[in-house]
Amino acid sequence: MSSYKQPVSVLVIIYTPALDILLLERAAHPGFWQSVTGSREGNEQLVDTARREVGEETGIDTNLYQLDDWQITNTFEIFAEWRHRYAPSVTHNDEHVFGLQVPYRLDITPAPGEHRDWTWMPWQTAAERCFSWSNRDAILMLPARIST
């Protein structure tokens, strides 16, 4: 089994009916705010990757809420500083977007080695705060997605 990460990941937008978004600040990169993200492990289904990552990064039990596969895949170049985690020939990652609606701003338990802080904020502010274009774009899609 390879020790390299798979270039297949999930992005999970966690939000309330009022469109408040949960953002996490990366421990290794203060000021880098994002939604839940993570790489697929083994042959797990992407929905299982999303469930695992939400649990690991927030402590939220996704079985209590509706987790939706948005059927959106973003392909992006892996930042040079993180490329060592992947096989030498890997330069791009395929990220699959999910949404998780929770009833209100839940208190979470962030993964201490991975995140240094967390906050809930209105969707427009959250989109502006994200360092990742794919995370920003997914948040900006949210009002249209839930109005249908």
C-alpha positions in Angstrom: 0.0 0.0 0.0 1.3 3.4 -0.9 2.1 6.0 1.7 1.1 8.8 -0.7 -2.2 10.6 -0.5 -4.6 10.0 -3.3 -5.2 13.1 -5.5 -9.0 12.7 -4.9 -10.6 14.7 -2.1 -13.8 16.1 -0.8 -14.9 19.6 0.2 -17.8 19.8 2.6 -19.7 23.0 3.0 -21.4 22.9 6.4 -24.2 25.4 6.7 -27.3 26.4 8.6 -30.8 27.3 7.2 -29.8 31.0 7.7 -26.8 30.3 5.4 -24.2 30.6 8.2 -21.1 28.7 7.2 -18.6 26.8 9.4 -15.0 27.7 8.6 -11.8 26.2 10.1 -8.4 27.9 10.3 -5.5 25.6 9.3 -3.1 25.0 12.2 0.0 25.0 9.9 -1.1 28.1 8.1 -2.7 30.8 10.3 -5.1 32.9 8.2 -5.9 30.1 5.8 -9.7 29.5 6.4 -11.6 26.7 4.8 -14.5 24.3 4.9 -13.9 20.7 5.8 -11.6 19.0 3.3 -9.8 15.7 3.0 -8.4 13.0 0.8 -10.0 9.7 0.0 -8.5 6.7 1.8 -8.3 3.3 0.2 -11.3 2.5 -1.9 -13.8 4.3 0.3 -16.8 5.9 -1.5 -16.6 9.7 -1.7 -19.7 10.1 0.6 -17.8 8.0 3.2 -14.8 10.2 2.8 -17.0 13.2 3.4 -18.6 11.6 6.5 -15.2 10.6 7.9 -13.6 14.0 7.3 -16.5 15.9 8.9 -16.3 13.7 11.9 -12.5 13.9 12.2 -12.3 17.7 11.7 -15.4 18.8 13.6 -16.9 16.0 15.7 -20.2 16.4 13.9 -22.1 13.1 13.3 -23.2 13.4 9.7 -25.7 10.6 10.2 -27.9 13.1 12.1 -28.2 15.5 9.2 -28.6 15.5 5.4 -25.3 15.1 3.5 -25.7 16.0 -0.2 -23.4 15.2 -3.0 -23.5 18.4 -5.2 -22.2 16.4 -8.2 -19.4 19.0 -8.7 -15.8 18.2 -9.3 -13.1 20.8 -9.2 -9.6 20.0 -10.6 -6.8 22.2 -9.3 -3.0 22.2 -9.2 -1.7 21.0 -5.8 0.3 23.7 -4.0 4.0 23.0 -4.3 4.4 23.0 -0.5 2.0 20.1 -0.2 3.0 18.1 -3.3 5.5 15.9 -1.4 2.4 14.2 0.1 1.6 12.8 -3.3 3.3 10.4 -5.7 6.1 12.2 -7.6 4.2 12.5 -10.9 1.0 13.9 -9.3 0.4 17.6 -9.8 -3.4 17.9 -9.7 -6.2 16.9 -7.4 -9.9 16.2 -8.1 -12.1 17.6 -5.4 -15.7 16.5 -5.0 -18.1 19.0 -3.4 -20.7 18.1 -0.7 -23.1 20.1 1.4 -24.2 19.4 5.0 -27.0 21.4 6.5 -27.2 21.5 10.2 -30.1 23.1 12.1 -28.1 25.8 13.8 -24.6 27.0 14.6 -23.3 23.8 16.3 -20.3 23.8 18.7 -17.6 21.7 17.3 -14.5 19.9 18.4 -11.8 20.7 15.8 -8.9 18.4 15.1 -6.1 20.0 17.2 -3.2 19.2 14.9 -5.1 20.2 11.8 -7.1 23.3 12.8 -6.3 26.1 15.3 -9.6 27.9 15.3 -13.2 27.8 13.9 -16.1 30.2 13.4 -19.5 30.5 11.9 -20.2 33.4 9.7 -22.7 34.6 7.0 -22.1 33.0 3.6 -20.9 36.2 1.9 -18.3 36.8 4.5 -17.2 33.2 4.6 -16.7 33.1 0.8 -14.5 36.2 1.1 -12.4 34.6 3.9 -11.6 31.3 2.1 -8.2 31.0 0.6 -9.3 28.4 -1.9 -11.1 29.5 -5.1 -13.1 26.2 -5.1 -14.2 26.7 -1.5 -15.2 30.3 -2.3 -17.1 29.3 -5.4 -19.0 26.5 -3.6 -20.1 28.8 -0.9 -21.3 31.4 -3.4 -23.4 28.7 -5.1 -25.2 27.8 -1.8 -28.1 30.3 -1.9 -29.2 29.1 -5.4 -28.7 25.5 -4.5 -31.0 25.6 -1.5 -33.7 27.8 -3.2 -34.5 25.0 -5.7 
